[in-house]
Amino acid sequence: MKLPVYMDNHATTRMDPRVFDAMKPYFTEIFGNSASRNHSFGWEAEEATEKSRKQIAELIGATPKEIVFTSGATESNNLALKGIAEMYAERGNHIITQVIEHKAVLDTCKRLEKEGVRVTYLPVRQDGLIDLDQLRDAITDKTILISIMYANNEIGVVQPVKEIAKIAKEKGVLFHSDAVQAIGKIPVNVAGDGIDVMSLTAHKLYGPKGVGALYVRRRNPRVQITAQMDGGGHERGMRSGTLNVPGIVGLGAACEIARQEMPEESKRLQFLRDKLKNRLTSELDEVYINGSMEHRLPHNLNISFAYVEGESLLMGINDIAVSSGSACTSATLEPSYVLKALGAGDDLAHSSIRFGIGRFNTEEEVDYVANKVIDVVKKLRELSPLYEMAKEGVDLSKVVWAAH
Ligand SMILES: *Cc1c(COP(=O)(O)O)cnc(C)c1O
């Protein structure tokens, strides 16, 4: 086994070598511009991008013409929200989303608010799911769009997408879903699920970084989107710019592999995830799983370790690549807004770890991670007076602390 162990597959995934092989010829041999209509270089490039469109469509139950290529899900989310807000401005100016969306949705909404769009941010329950009655109540005759992610990138919680789509349809409101984390991990089908617009990205799916797509429904209803970039009118006028042919080939190949291997792969990942979960929860006390275990991606585990300091924990397991609920990148060391939205206190949010198990993780690695985390948490707790006191039955909430 090689160290460090990569177990941060919600942040990005290693490219599958088969995807890389599919991409290779499109850098130096088949290098044409897919918009060149007058020669075989262009035709070959176009053939490759159309094949990819088909592969993506097949994975998500769409038709190839409904796929718009982008630079990734951040762009797809921007294009969906801004493009719909602009196109449907005459019909209404209200968007409904939720507090635990990815920043690519939340920050886009903030921008739209500055431009006069009204945004409702639905709270989530302690299990991380939205309340469908609250969603229904939030809809007004000015509502044009509901944007709720398929599965969350921190806690892996899967939202009731079909029910959301049903409510949206009843009220004549469009439904966009950021499905980045769900695609290739659980069955996602825009027809069966009733999704109108959907964002995806290759690099969370063992494909290359910097390429993604937006699914835009063409029938029932036909969704229209105002382009956010002006140029050559590529992608049926919705997204100008010469297509990233090798990247698009990679996205298509990644989708094809996912379609064929997802049923077995997800079972394997869930087995590994459950093994990790069972060991951590049985060999340690005072650990808390964040978010619903029932409505959850098979490869996600997000867990808080009480009475240990998040920083020390991460330092102790520094040969394991994972994410924590502490956003250490910010100067203020803000705890995760997702965990806070579930009602977690700052301490438990700071001492949380997100494990994202992926295609290239082995059972040996999972065992190593379990051993290491258990060992480090136990050692840190031996040094923790708070843990001692809690074990002795002291009610810590009643302790009056002296000022430092
Ligand atoms: C990673 C991620 C994104 C951003 O995708 P990029 O392709 O990196 O721009 C958006 N939404 C979710 C849920 C993600 O996990």
The ligand as an SDF file (V2000), in Angstrom:
LIG
                    3D

 15 15  0  0  0  0  0  0  0  0999 V2000
  -17.1980   20.0210   -7.3140 C   0  0  0  0  0  0  0  0  0  0  0  0
  -18.5960   20.5230   -7.3010 C   0  0  0  0  0  0  0  0  0  0  0  0
  -18.9850   21.5990   -8.1040 C   0  0  0  0  0  0  0  0  0  0  0  0
  -17.9900   22.3830   -8.9370 C   0  0  0  0  0  0  0  0  0  0  0  0
  -17.6020   21.6680  -10.0650 O   0  0  0  0  0  0  0  0  0  0  0  0
  -16.3380   22.1720  -10.9290 P   0  0  0  0  0  0  0  0  0  0  0  0
  -16.3950   21.3340  -12.1510 O   0  0  0  0  0  0  0  0  0  0  0  0
  -15.1610   21.9050  -10.0900 O   0  0  0  0  0  0  0  0  0  0  0  0
  -16.5470   23.6100  -11.2290 O   0  0  0  0  0  0  0  0  0  0  0  0
  -20.2890   21.9860   -8.0700 C   0  0  0  0  0  0  0  0  0  0  0  0
  -21.1980   21.3540   -7.3010 N   0  0  0  0  0  0  0  0  0  0  0  0
  -20.8700   20.3090   -6.5260 C   0  0  0  0  0  0  0  0  0  0  0  0
  -21.9060   19.6460   -5.6940 C   0  0  0  0  0  0  0  0  0  0  0  0
  -19.5520   19.8770   -6.4920 C   0  0  0  0  0  0  0  0  0  0  0  0
  -19.2330   18.8560   -5.6920 O   0  0  0  0  0  0  0  0  0  0  0  0
  1  2  1  0
  2  3  1  0
  2 14  2  0
  3  4  1  0
  3 10  2  0
  4  5  1  0
  5  6  1  0
  6  7  2  0
  6  8  1  0
  6  9  1  0
 10 11  1  0
 11 12  2  0
 12 13  1  0
 12 14  1  0
 14 15  1  0
M  END
$$$$
